[in-house]
Amino acid sequence: MLLNLPDFGRRLLRLPSRAEEVGSLEVNMFSLNRKYDQLPRATGRRSFLIGAGAAAAGLAYAYLHRSEPAHAAAPTADLPNKVSIVEFSDSGQRKTLVCVATVIKTEDEWRKQLSPDSFEVTRHAATERPYTNENPNEHANGVFRCICCDTALFDSRTKFESGTGWPSFWAPIAEENILETTDNSFGMARTAVSCRRCDAHLGHVFDDGPPPTGLRYCMNSVAMRFARGS
């Protein structure tokens, strides 16, 4: 199950929906404790709040929609025509720094290439449900690559059990291969992580990880594929 941004408006109204369930997933993933006031049971007041909240829901959705990664066919100001990334073998051996063309595709082209879950996560910054898509090769030697463009992202040797239900790493395989940006969606400031070559949303990074970096790269498993090393 993925967290879709249009559902966020319904959370403002406190109406039963899939967003109620997804909200708890976001809390776990982002290590935040949030308390919400419950609406009164009186029908009259509830109706008033629903009507008054409709405008706020629309504004919230518009704000979040602007925060989503661009997925148009043309490059954006934040997506250059070419980028420099480091190539790695499936065993995690560093090869060389190369300059490659940015991967840019239309919505339809991405839909044809990706599964529905991978599409929503990588192109629309959704969040997968925890403990449902963990890679079975999690402890094998290999490299986690971008599901969209095959760029090497994480070495399995930096993977650790975070207890969150999402694949977690204490460092990327190369800083050149990822892009970190500020994510102000959902009323909180976080650091989003994406693939530098294709702008695929991968997850977020937090400062509650283990040594030696103290970081936790909390990734969506459907945003990556595991390439087993020899």
N, C-alpha and C positions, 0 to 999 in steps of 0.2 A: 504494500500500500504506500502511495506517495503523498507528500504534502503538496497540494496545488494552491498557488497563491490566491486565486479567486475565492477559495473557501475561507480566507482569513476574515473577509467581511462578515461572514456568518458568525464568527466567534464574538464579534462586537455585539451581536444581538443575543448571544447565549442561546441559540436555537440548536436543537439536536441535529447533528450532522457528522459526517466523517471528520470534519475539522476538529471536533471535540476530542476524538481519539488521537488524531495526529498531533494535536497540541501537546499532549503528554510525551510524545516521542521527541518533540523539539526540546522540551525541558530536559529530558535525560541526555540528549546528545550535546546540548550546550551547557550542561552542568549549572542550570539556573533553577532557583526556587521561586515560583511566582504564585501569588494568591489573588484570587478573583472574588469580588463581591457577588453574592447571589442576588438575583432579581427577586422582588416580592412576588408572592403567589397571587396577589389580587389581579383579576383579569383586566380590570380597567387600567391599572398602572402598567401592566405588561404590554397592553396594546399601545399605550402612549409611548413607552420606551422603544417598542418595535418601530413605530412610525418615525420617531425622532432619530433613531439610530440608522435608518436607511441611508440618509445623506452621508453620515459619518462612514458607513460601510463603503459607499461608493468612493469617497475620498481616499480611504485607506487602500482600497484595491488599486486606484489610480497611482498612488504613491509607490506601492509595492511593484506594480507593473513597470514603472520607470526604473526600478532597481534591478530588474532582471537582466541577465546577459543578453546582448544583441544577438538575434538569430536571423537577420536578414541576409540576402545574398551578397550585398556589397560590404566592403570593409568599413569599420567605424574608426573614429579618431583614436580609440584605445587598442585597435587591432592593426598592427603594421602589415605591410605586404610580405615582409620576410622577417624571420626571427633566427636567433642562434640557439641551438640546443646541443646537448651532449648525447652521442649515440652509445648504446650499451648492448652487449651480448645478452642472451637470455640467462646466462650464468652470473650476470651482474658485473662483467668485466668492462671497464671504461674503455671506449675506443677513441673517438675524436670529437672535437667541437665543430659542428657544421652549420652553415647558413642555409635554411630551407624556406620554401614558400609557405605562407600561412594557409591553412586549410579552411576554406570558406565554402559553405553549401547552403542551398535553400532549405526551408522547412521540409518540403516534400522529399528532397534528397536525403536528409537526415532520417526522416521517418522510414524510408525504404531500407536504409542501412542498419538501423538500430531496432532493438526490441522496444515495445511501448514504455517499459520502465526505464530503460537506458535513455530513451529519448527525453522523457520528462525530467529526469535528473540532470543530464548533461546539457540539454538545450534550454530548459525552463527552470533550472535550479530547484527542483523538487528534492524531497528526502525520502529514501526508502525506509521501510519498516525494519526495526532492528531484529537481529537473530533469524532473518529469513533468507538472506542472500550471501551469507558468509562463504567465501571460496573454500571448497573442500581441500585444496592444495595449500592451505594457509601455512603449514609448517615445512613445506618442501622448499628446496633451493630454487630460486627463480626470480623473475622480475614482474612486477605489476605494470602493465602498459595501458595507455589510454584506449578506451573502447572505440573512440571516434577516429583517431589518427595513428595509433600504435606507438606513440611517443613513450619512452621509458619514464616511469613516474616514481616507483618505490621498489627498493630491494627487499626481498622477504626477510633478510637478516636484520632489518630494522623494525620488523613487525612485533607487536607485543599485545598481550591480553589486557585490554582496558576495562573490561566489564561493562561496556556500553552496548554491545551488540552490533557495533560497526567496526570494520577493519581499521586498526589504528597503527600508526608508525611514528617513530620518534625523529625521523628526518626524511626528506625526499632523497631520491637517488642522485639528483643534481639540482642545485638552486636554479640553474639556467632553464630547466625543463618545466618549471611551474611558475605561476603568477599569483601573487597575493594581493588582494584588494580589500578595501573597507566595505563591509556589508552592514547597512543600517536598517535592514528590513525587520519587521516584527518588533519595532520599538527597542532594539538593542544593538549595540555596536560589536561586531564580530569581524574576524578576518577570514574572508572566503578564499578558497584555493581553486585554481583552474589550470587547465593545460595551456601552456604558453603557445603551442602551435595552432590549436583549433578552438581555444576559448571554451572548452568543455568544462562545465561546473563539476568539481570533484567532491567538495565538502568544505570543512572549516578546520582551522588550526587553533589550538588552545595552549595555554602555558601551564598545564597540569600534568605533563607527561613525565616519563622516567629519565634518568641520566642516560647519556651524557648531555643531551640538549635541554631536557626539561619541557619538551614540546609534545603535544599530542595531535598528530594529523589525523583527524577523524573523517574518514572517507566513505563514500557510498560504493559498495562493492559492484553495483551494476554500471558504474562509471569506468570500470577497469576490467581487463582480462589478465589472467595469470599465464605467464609464459614460463614453463618449467625449464630449469637449467640442466645442462648435461652433467 
